[in-house]
């Protein structure tokens, strides 16, 4: 288990004068943004273009995935007895230590969760395969492996409720085919997002939770929520604005806390720490005071929180 010195658990060590200056600068930015949100003459900033779809490396040949069709309707436990499936697990899972109650290889975490309460293996449209469980041995763990047999893409996921002070509950998506250190949900295949949403519903996973991704290098990074929970199909009724905007605000809060945690723990996949540090607590208080209450205040809070997350994550890299 990776613990950090008390100075790190308390947050960044900054002098009083420097920290006060940071808050004053942040306060000016927040107040300016809040004023701009409420001003009738203000022109809203144009939406940022969506990030490009992530490129998966080393696609798995389709003939190595075709046997998955034999497991339609069976369980993960049955699939894990097949040497071919265990070889796929090695191709999917980055080599790294992960903290699921205690430190263990990520491969062991995935196997432990897939060996839990099983779900039927689901194959959709003849290509998308979800091998999953809906209950692990402890900490409300669940897991899955997902394959696109046509494009040779594979991703896994582990979900549980940490008790070590990090933001909770947490869902970590992983794949050795990813070689990036910044990622948002919209960059992953739409079919994957759809199948994960369905799994989350069946497995009792919270719809909005802390999300990370672990690429080939074995580090852990924030998987950013860039969904708009107020969006809806043209032929469907709009969700209640107060509810969907609250979901957007909750997702933004989760991301900023996860980004802060990852910054403090240097993206270690097995890092543990007690949150939040005093600088983050002070920033939250300043944000809430500056943005105020009501619908306009909530939109201000979402916007400012996402800005803070981008600062913590640093420039996007490929």
C-alpha positions in Angstrom: 0.0 0.0 0.0 1.4 3.4 -1.0 1.0 6.0 1.8 2.3 9.6 1.6 3.9 11.8 4.2 1.6 14.0 6.4 2.6 17.1 4.5 1.3 15.5 1.2 -1.9 14.3 2.8 -2.6 17.8 4.0 -2.1 19.2 0.5 0.5 21.2 -1.2 3.1 22.9 1.0 2.9 26.5 0.0 3.7 29.6 2.0 0.9 31.7 3.4 1.7 34.7 1.2 1.9 32.7 -2.0 -1.3 30.8 -1.2 -3.1 34.0 -0.4 -1.9 35.5 -3.7 -3.2 32.5 -5.5 -6.6 32.8 -3.9 -6.8 36.5 -4.7 -6.0 35.8 -8.3 -8.4 32.9 -8.5 -11.0 35.0 -6.8 -10.7 37.7 -9.5 -11.1 35.1 -12.2 -14.1 33.5 -10.6 -15.8 36.8 -9.9 -15.2 37.9 -13.5 -16.6 34.7 -14.8 -19.6 34.9 -12.5 -20.3 38.4 -13.6 -20.0 37.5 -17.2 -22.5 34.7 -16.7 -25.1 37.0 -15.3 -24.6 40.0 -17.6 -27.3 40.2 -20.2 -24.9 41.7 -22.8 -22.3 39.0 -22.3 -21.6 36.8 -25.3 -21.2 33.2 -24.3 -18.0 31.6 -25.3 -18.3 29.2 -28.2 -18.3 25.6 -27.3 -14.9 23.8 -27.6 -14.6 21.3 -30.4 -14.8 17.7 -29.3 -11.5 15.9 -29.0 -10.5 13.5 -31.6 -11.2 9.8 -31.2 -8.4 7.9 -29.4 -6.2 5.7 -31.6 -5.8 2.1 -30.3 -2.5 0.4 -30.9 -1.7 -3.2 -31.9 -5.2 -4.4 -32.8 -5.9 -8.0 -32.0 -6.3 -10.2 -35.1 -9.9 -11.2 -35.6 -9.1 -14.9 -35.7 -7.8 -14.6 -32.1 -11.2 -13.2 -31.0 -13.6 -15.4 -33.0 -13.8 -18.1 -30.2 -15.6 -15.5 -28.0 -18.7 -16.3 -30.0 -18.7 -19.8 -28.3 -19.3 -18.1 -24.9 -22.5 -16.1 -25.7 -24.9 -16.6 -22.8 -22.3 -18.3 -20.7 -20.4 -16.7 -17.8 -17.1 -15.0 -17.2 -16.1 -17.9 -14.9 -16.5 -20.3 -17.8 -14.6 -18.1 -20.2 -11.7 -17.8 -17.7 -11.1 -21.5 -17.9 -10.2 -21.1 -21.5 -6.5 -20.6 -22.1 -7.3 -18.4 -25.2 -9.3 -16.1 -23.0 -6.6 -15.9 -20.3 -4.1 -15.0 -23.1 -6.5 -12.2 -24.2 -6.5 -10.9 -20.6 -2.7 -10.6 -20.7 -3.0 -8.6 -24.0 -5.6 -6.3 -22.5 -4.2 -5.6 -19.0 -1.3 -3.2 -18.3 1.5 -4.4 -16.1 1.1 -2.3 -12.9 0.3 -2.5 -9.2 -3.3 -1.5 -8.4 -4.9 -0.8 -5.0 -8.0 -2.9 -4.5 -8.2 -3.0 -0.7 -4.5 -3.7 -0.8 -1.7 -3.6 -3.5 -1.9 -6.3 -6.1 -1.2 -6.6 -9.8 -4.0 -5.1 -11.9 -4.3 -8.5 -13.6 -5.1 -10.1 -10.3 -7.7 -7.4 -9.5 -9.4 -8.0 -12.8 -9.4 -11.8 -12.4 -10.7 -11.5 -8.8 -13.7 -9.3 -9.9 -14.5 -11.4 -13.0 -14.6 -14.5 -10.7 -17.3 -12.8 -8.6 -21.1 -12.9 -9.2 -21.3 -13.6 -12.9 -23.4 -12.1 -15.7 -24.1 -13.8 -19.0 -21.6 -13.0 -21.7 -23.3 -10.6 -24.1 -22.5 -10.3 -27.8 -24.1 -7.5 -29.6 -24.3 -6.9 -33.4 -22.1 -9.9 -33.9 -19.0 -8.0 -32.8 -19.2 -6.3 -29.4 -18.5 -8.6 -26.5 -19.1 -7.8 -22.8 -17.7 -10.3 -20.3 -18.6 -9.0 -16.8 -19.5 -9.6 -13.2 -21.9 -7.7 -10.9 -20.3 -8.5 -7.5 -16.8 -9.0 -6.2 -15.5 -10.4 -2.8 -15.3 -7.0 -1.0 -15.6 -3.3 -1.3 -18.6 -3.7 -3.7 -16.2 -4.7 -6.5 -17.4 -5.4 -10.1 -15.4 -5.8 -13.3 -15.6 -6.4 -17.0 -13.7 -7.0 -20.2 -15.0 -5.6 -23.5 -14.0 -6.5 -27.0 -14.7 -5.3 -30.5 -14.1 -8.4 -32.6 -14.1 -6.5 -35.9 -11.6 -3.8 -35.0 -9.5 -5.8 -32.6 -10.1 -3.4 -29.7 -10.1 -4.5 -26.0 -10.8 -2.6 -22.8 -11.3 -3.6 -19.2 -12.8 -2.0 -16.2 -12.7 -2.4 -12.4 -15.1 -0.7 -10.0 -15.1 -0.6 -6.2 -15.5 1.7 -3.2 -12.1 2.7 -1.9 -11.7 3.2 1.9 -8.2 4.8 1.8 -9.2 8.4 1.5 -9.2 8.7 -2.3 -12.4 9.9 -4.1 -14.9 7.1 -4.1 -16.5 5.0 -5.7 -14.1 4.6 -8.6 -14.2 3.1 -12.0 -10.8 2.5 -13.7 -10.8 1.7 -17.4 -7.7 0.0 -18.7 -6.1 -1.2 -22.0 -2.6 -1.9 -23.1 -3.7 -0.7 -26.5 -4.0 2.9 -25.2 -0.8 5.0 -25.2 -2.1 8.4 -24.2 -2.1 10.2 -20.9 -5.2 12.4 -21.3 -8.6 11.1 -22.3 -12.3 11.9 -22.1 -15.2 9.5 -22.5 -16.2 10.9 -25.9 -12.9 9.8 -27.3 -13.7 6.1 -26.7 -15.9 4.1 -29.1 -19.6 4.9 -28.8 -20.4 1.2 -28.6 -18.1 0.8 -25.6 -19.8 3.7 -23.8 -23.2 2.2 -24.5 -22.2 -1.2 -23.3 -20.6 0.2 -20.1 -23.7 2.2 -19.4 -25.8 -1.0 -19.7 -23.4 -2.9 -17.5 -23.5 -0.2 -14.9 -27.3 -0.3 -14.8 -27.4 -4.1 -14.4 -24.5 -4.2 -12.0 -25.7 -1.4 -9.7 -22.8 1.0 -10.5 -23.5 4.6 -9.9 -24.2 6.6 -13.1 -21.7 9.3 -12.1 -18.6 8.1 -10.4 -14.9 8.9 -10.3 -13.3 7.6 -13.5 -9.7 6.8 -14.3 -8.0 5.1 -17.2 -4.8 3.1 -17.1 -2.9 2.9 -20.4 0.0 0.7 -21.5 2.5 2.6 -19.2 0.7 1.5 -16.1 0.0 5.0 -14.7 -3.5 6.2 -13.7 -5.1 9.3 -15.2 -8.5 11.0 -15.0 -11.0 9.8 -17.6 -12.8 13.1 -17.9 -16.6 13.4 -18.0 -17.4 15.4 -21.1 -21.0 14.1 -21.5 -23.7 16.7 -21.3 -26.4 15.1 -19.1 -28.9 17.7 -20.4 -28.5 16.5 -24.0 -31.2 14.3 -25.4 -32.4 13.0 -28.8 -34.5 15.3 -30.9 -37.5 13.0 -30.6 -37.2 12.6 -26.8 -38.4 14.9 -24.1 -35.8 17.1 -22.4 -34.8 16.0 -18.9 -35.6 18.4 -16.0 -33.1 21.1 -16.3 -32.4 21.3 -12.5 -31.7 17.6 -12.3 -29.5 17.3 -15.4 -27.5 20.4 -14.6 -27.0 19.0 -11.1 -25.6 15.9 -12.7 -23.3 18.0 -14.8 -22.1 19.8 -11.7 -21.6 16.5 -9.8 -19.5 15.2 -12.7 -17.4 18.4 -12.8 -16.8 18.1 -9.0 -15.8 14.5 -9.3 -13.3 15.3 -12.1 -11.6 18.2 -10.2 -11.2 16.1 -7.1 -9.8 13.1 -9.1 -7.5 15.5 -11.0 -6.2 16.9 -7.7 -5.7 13.4 -6.3 -3.8 12.3 -9.3 -1.6 15.5 -9.3 -0.8 14.9 -5.6 0.0 11.2 -6.0 1.9 11.5 -9.3 -0.5 9.2 -11.2 0.5 6.1 -9.4 -2.1 3.3 -10.0 -1.8 2.1 -6.4 -1.5 5.5 -4.7 -3.5 6.2 -1.5 -4.0 9.5 0.3 -6.5 11.3 2.5 -8.4 14.1 0.7 -8.9 17.0 0.4 -5.9 19.3 1.1 -6.4 22.8 2.4 -5.7 24.5 -0.9 -8.4 22.5 -2.7 -10.9 23.1 0.2 -10.2 26.9 0.0 -10.7 26.9 -3.8 -14.0 25.1 -3.5 -15.2 27.7 -0.9 -14.1 30.6 -3.1 -15.8 29.1 -6.2 -19.1 28.6 -4.4 -19.0 32.1 -2.9 -18.2 33.7 -6.2 -20.7 31.8 -8.3 -23.6 32.1 -5.9 -26.8 30.1 -6.1 -29.6 29.4 -8.5 -29.4 28.1 -12.1 -26.9 30.8 -13.2 -24.7 30.0 -10.2 -24.8 26.2 -11.0 -23.7 26.8 -14.6 -20.9 29.1 -13.3 -19.8 26.4 -10.9 -19.7 23.8 -13.7 -17.7 26.1 -16.0 -15.2 27.2 -13.4 -14.7 23.7 -12.0 -14.0 22.3 -15.5 -11.4 25.1 -16.0 -9.8 24.1 -12.7 -9.7 20.5 -13.8 -7.9 21.5 -17.1 -5.3 23.4 -15.1 -4.7 20.5 -12.8 -4.5 18.0 -15.6 -2.1 20.2 -17.6 -1.9 20.5 -21.4 -3.4 17.7 -23.4 -0.8 15.4 -24.8 -0.9 12.5 -27.3 
